[in-house]
Amino acid sequence: MRITPQATDSVLPPRDAAVQANAGALWTSGPAIVGYLAFGTLILHLAVAGRYGFFRDELYYIACSRHLAFGYVDQPPLIALVVWLTRHLLGSSLVALRTPAALAAAALVWLTGRITRELGGSGFAQVLAAVSVIVAPLYLVTGYLMTMNAFEPVFWMGCAWLVIRIVKAGDQRLWLWFGLLAGVGLENKYSIAIFGLGVVIGLLVGGERRQFRSEWIWLGAALAGLIALPNFVWQFANGWPFLQLMHNIRASGRNLWPGTIGFFVQQIILMNVVALPVWLAGIYYFFFTPSGRRYRALGWAFVVVYVVFFALRGKDYYVGPAYPMMFAGGAIVLDEVFSRWRLAWMRPVAIGALAAAGAFLAPAVLPLFSPATLVRYIEWLPIKAKATEKSHLAAILPQTFADQFGWRQMTAAVAKTYWSLPPGDRAEAGILGSNYGESAAVDFFGPRYGLPAAIGVHQNYWLWGPRNYTGQVLIVLGVGYSKLATACTNVAIGAPYEDPYGLEHDPILVCYGLRWDLRKLWPSLKKWD
């Protein structure tokens, strides 16, 4: 008689049990936890994306997306293209507009974990590095605002990961991918050229000069140049406006320099004070550990980026895209320290301390509170990021918040002023902004009030010209009464509006009878600063 074993009494063979155990461990591995953290980052940024209002630069990028070109006065073309695609695929709501930035924030978290793993870091090291990125105030800000800064660290760290792969695996063909990523990165923000310079110097002085004997690195450089070429042709054809802009900014003294010590202190604040040991350990990793010295090119790249932006007196956040690789190296060092000194209990303490510090600082950089509560919270905080431009010194909120308020109210007041004009004056009235935020706000919010498209003298608005407006009737934004009175035969004050949390503003003015034809005067009105 044949006996069939009962299913309930069966025992998994050793091989199947091992497979099941491995499958369970896969869901709790370092890469898996990093994936959860990246997804949580995406959800966090999408959850807060719809609060407050459109940021000044976001409104400007929307305006640029309506004038697609190979370049703009103050930026390469990628951001305008991304905004154009977002508007056509997802719509123009705040959440829709900011979705690509949230995706970039999640990608940076995942990429940091990937870099840590590529360097040989354990699961804990991968998680520690990823959490360090999540809680950095700078990345919290850039993850929910649709700006070039959201994508910049992803391009930098994508290139860093490729350098690690090239050194580790010796596959020189990866320089083509490096060139592709760097080229697209140049179309996002020119600062990646400084990181590229750092990588070149790092390869030369970090023991990897042999890389330059391969044709692949030169083909990669050529590919990056080819991708960026249309933008440089546009810059050349328009008289190198970006260089003019940088010269004007430096000459005007618009930016605030925090000083040698202040520049370093701001790095600590922007990356989260509690994360300081992690990225300092990262510097140690790339220069002084046996495993890290193999990738010294990245350590030197970080040094070059810091020194160049310090020497140029750049804004403190310009160094920001280089820190995730330092977090990766530092997490490996700290993990080894905890293992060597039998300090396993320090692993959850380190993660918990970072998470607590991130939660403590998050309301100061994310729109979690009401504006009134936010003002009180920032005043209460013992640590504050310094203003980077003189125009923001008087604001009661940091620029990233202040520049999200007042645009709807301003446009509504412009509409009230516009529709109060006699029909004859209204027919030839133009709306002119002295700042791209003012012009872009009218362009974005104006159609619901029946307003015509704005003109402007700032950045790319000047390039788009005065159209057919002669200046006989102009509604002017951002210009003082006394200054405008010298240019017009008569000046009237338009409708008032309140902006309690934004920057100080001049009243809306109506210029009657501009003393010169606006179209002939236009070349002298250029405002690139």
Long-range contacts (C-beta under 8 A, 24 or more apart in sequence): 29-123, 30-113, 30-117, 30-121, 30-122, 30-123, 30-124, 30-125, 30-126, 30-127, 31-113, 31-114, 31-117, 31-123, 31-126, 33-123, 33-126, 33-127, 33-130, 34-109, 34-110, 34-112, 34-113, 34-114, 34-126, 34-127, 34-130, 35-110, 35-113, 37-109, 37-113, 37-127, 37-130, 37-131, 37-134, 38-106, 38-107, 38-109, 38-110, 38-113, 38-130, 39-106, 41-102, 41-105, 41-106, 41-109, 41-134, 41-143, 42-102, 42-103, 42-105, 42-106, 44-143, 44-366, 45-98, 45-101, 45-102, 45-105, 45-106, 45-143, 45-144, 46-95, 46-98, 46-99, 46-102, 48-144, 48-366, 48-367, 48-368, 49-94, 49-95, 49-98, 49-99, 49-102, 49-144, 50-93, 50-94, 50-95, 51-94, 51-367, 51-368, 52-367, 52-371, 52-401, 52-404, 52-405, 53-94, 53-404, 53-405, 53-407, 53-408, 54-94, 54-97, 54-404, 54-407, 54-441, 54-444, 55-145, 55-146, 55-147, 55-400, 55-403, 55-404, 56-403, 56-404, 56-407, 56-435, 56-436, 56-437, 56-440, 57-145, 57-147, 57-403, 57-437, 58-97, 58-98, 58-145, 58-146, 58-147, 59-407, 59-437, 59-440, 59-441, 59-443, 59-444, 60-436, 60-437, 60-440, 60-459, 61-146, 61-147, 62-87, 62-92, 62-97, 62-440, 62-443, 62-444, 63-436, 63-439, 63-440, 63-443, 63-444, 63-460, 63-461, 64-460, 66-443, 67-460, 67-464, 69-234, 70-230, 70-231, 70-233, 70-234, 71-230, 71-231, 71-234, 71-235, 71-238, 72-459, 72-460, 73-238, 73-241, 73-242, 73-245, 73-459, 73-460, 73-462, 73-463, 73-528, 74-241, 74-242, 74-245, 74-459, 74-460, 74-528, 75-148, 75-189, 76-186, 76-187, 76-188, 76-189, 76-190, 76-228, 76-231, 77-187, 77-230, 77-231, 77-234, 78-148, 78-151, 78-184, 78-187, 78-188, 79-147, 79-148, 79-151, 79-188, 82-151, 83-146, 86-146, 92-444, 97-146, 98-144, 98-145, 98-146, 100-146, 100-150, 100-151, 101-142, 101-143, 101-144, 101-145, 101-146, 101-147, 101-150, 101-151, 102-143, 102-144, 104-143, 104-150, 104-151, 104-154, 105-139, 105-142, 105-143, 105-144, 105-150, 107-154, 108-133, 108-139, 108-143, 108-153, 108-154, 108-157, 108-324, 109-133, 109-134, 111-154, 111-157, 111-158, 111-161, 111-324, 112-157, 112-324, 112-325, 112-327, 112-328, 114-161, 115-157, 115-160, 115-161, 115-164, 115-324, 115-325, 115-328, 116-327, 116-328, 116-331, 116-332, 118-161, 118-164, 118-165, 118-168, 119-164, 119-291, 119-292, 119-295, 119-328, 119-329, 119-332, 120-291, 120-332, 121-328, 121-331, 121-332, 121-335, 122-332, 122-335, 124-331, 124-335, 124-347, 125-328, 125-331, 125-332, 125-334, 125-335, 126-331, 127-351, 128-278, 128-327, 128-331, 128-334, 128-335, 128-347, 128-350, 128-351, 128-354, 129-278, 129-324, 129-327, 129-328, 129-330, 129-331, 131-351, 131-354, 131-355, 131-358, 132-271, 132-272, 132-275, 132-278, 132-279, 132-327, 132-330, 132-331, 132-354, 133-323, 133-324, 133-327, 134-358, 135-272, 135-274, 135-275, 135-354, 135-355, 135-357, 135-358, 135-361, 135-362, 136-270, 136-271, 136-272, 136-275, 136-323, 137-269, 137-270, 137-271, 137-272, 137-361, 137-364, 137-365, 137-385, 138-270, 138-271, 138-317, 138-320, 139-320, 140-358, 140-361, 140-362, 140-365, 140-366, 141-365, 141-366, 141-400, 142-320, 144-366, 144-367, 145-400, 148-188, 148-189, 149-189, 149-317, 149-320, 151-188, 151-189, 152-185, 152-188, 152-189, 152-191, 152-192, 152-320, 152-321, 153-320, 153-321, 153-322, 153-323, 153-324, 155-181, 155-182, 155-184, 155-185, 155-188, 155-192, 155-321, 156-185, 156-192, 156-195, 156-321, 156-322, 157-321, 157-324, 157-325, 159-185, 159-192, 159-195, 159-196, 159-199, 160-298, 160-301, 160-324, 160-325, 163-199, 163-295, 163-297, 163-298, 164-295, 164-298, 166-211, 167-208, 167-294, 167-295, 167-297, 168-294, 172-211, 172-214, 172-216, 172-217, 173-216, 174-216, 175-211, 175-214, 175-216, 175-217, 175-219, 175-220, 176-216, 176-219, 176-220, 176-223, 177-220, 178-220, 178-224, 179-219, 179-220, 179-221, 179-222, 179-223, 179-224, 179-227, 180-220, 180-223, 180-224, 180-227, 182-220, 182-224, 183-223, 183-224, 183-225, 183-226, 183-227, 183-228, 184-227, 186-224, 186-227, 186-228, 186-231, 187-227, 187-228, 187-231, 190-242, 191-318, 191-321, 194-304, 194-305, 194-308, 194-309, 195-301, 195-305, 195-321, 195-322, 196-224, 197-304, 197-308, 198-300, 198-301, 198-302, 198-303, 198-304, 198-305, 198-308, 198-322, 199-297, 199-298, 199-301, 201-300, 201-301, 201-304, 202-296, 202-297, 202-298, 202-299, 202-300, 202-301, 202-304, 203-297, 205-296, 205-300, 206-295, 206-296, 206-297, 206-299, 206-300, 207-293, 207-296, 208-297, 238-463, 241-463, 241-528, 244-528, 245-459, 245-528, 245-529, 248-528, 248-529, 249-529, 252-529, 253-390, 254-389, 254-390, 254-391, 254-529, 255-313, 255-315, 255-388, 255-389, 255-390, 256-386, 256-387, 256-388, 256-389, 256-390, 256-393, 257-313, 258-316, 258-386, 260-310, 262-386, 263-310, 263-316, 266-316, 266-317, 266-385, 266-386, 267-316, 267-319, 269-383, 269-384, 269-385, 270-316, 270-317, 270-320, 270-385, 271-320, 271-323, 272-354, 272-357, 272-358, 272-361, 273-357, 273-383, 274-353, 274-354, 274-356, 274-357, 275-327, 275-354, 275-357, 277-330, 277-334, 278-326, 278-327, 278-330, 278-331, 278-334, 278-354, 279-323, 279-326, 279-327, 279-330, 280-330, 281-329, 281-330, 281-331, 281-333, 281-334, 282-325, 282-326, 282-327, 282-328, 282-329, 282-330, 282-331, 282-333, 283-326, 283-329, 283-330, 284-329, 284-330, 284-333, 285-329, 285-330, 285-332, 285-333, 286-326, 286-329, 289-333, 291-332, 292-329, 292-332, 292-333, 298-325, 299-329, 302-326, 315-388, 316-386, 316-388, 317-388, 364-398, 365-398, 365-400, 367-401, 367-404, 371-397, 371-401, 371-405, 371-500, 371-501, 374-401, 375-501, 391-503, 392-503, 394-503, 394-504, 395-502, 395-503, 395-504, 396-501, 397-501, 401-501, 402-501, 402-502, 402-503, 403-437, 403-502, 403-503, 404-502, 405-499, 405-500, 405-501, 405-502, 406-497, 406-499, 406-501, 406-502, 406-503, 406-505, 407-437, 407-441, 407-444, 407-445, 408-441, 408-445, 409-497, 409-498, 409-499, 410-438, 410-441, 410-442, 410-477, 410-497, 410-499, 410-505, 410-508, 411-441, 411-442, 411-444, 411-445, 411-446, 411-449, 411-451, 412-445, 412-449, 412-497, 413-494, 413-495, 413-496, 413-497, 413-508, 414-442, 414-446, 414-449, 414-451, 414-475, 414-477, 414-494, 414-495, 414-508, 415-446, 415-449, 415-450, 415-451, 416-494, 416-495, 417-475, 417-494, 417-495, 417-508, 417-510, 418-449, 418-451, 418-475, 419-449, 419-450, 420-495, 421-473, 421-510, 425-473, 425-512, 426-473, 428-469, 428-470, 428-472, 428-473, 429-473, 429-474, 429-475, 429-510, 430-454, 430-455, 430-466, 430-467, 430-469, 430-471, 430-473, 430-474, 430-475, 430-518, 431-455, 431-474, 431-475, 431-477, 432-456, 432-457, 432-469, 432-474, 432-475, 432-476, 432-477, 433-457, 433-458, 433-461, 433-477, 433-478, 434-458, 434-476, 434-477, 434-478, 434-479, 434-527, 435-477, 435-478, 436-460, 436-461, 438-477, 438-478, 439-477, 442-477, 457-525, 457-526, 457-527, 458-527, 458-528, 458-529, 459-527, 459-528, 462-522, 462-525, 462-526, 462-527, 462-528, 465-522, 466-518, 466-519, 466-522, 468-519, 469-518, 469-519, 470-514, 470-517, 470-518, 470-519, 471-511, 471-514, 471-516, 471-517, 471-518, 471-521, 472-512, 472-513, 472-514, 473-510, 473-511, 473-512, 474-510, 474-511, 474-514, 474-518, 475-508, 475-509, 475-510, 475-511, 476-508, 476-509, 476-510, 476-511, 477-506, 477-508, 478-505, 478-506, 479-506, 479-509, 480-506, 481-506, 481-507, 481-509, 484-509, 484-511, 487-511, 487-514, 487-515, 487-516, 488-512, 488-513, 488-514, 488-515, 489-513, 489-515
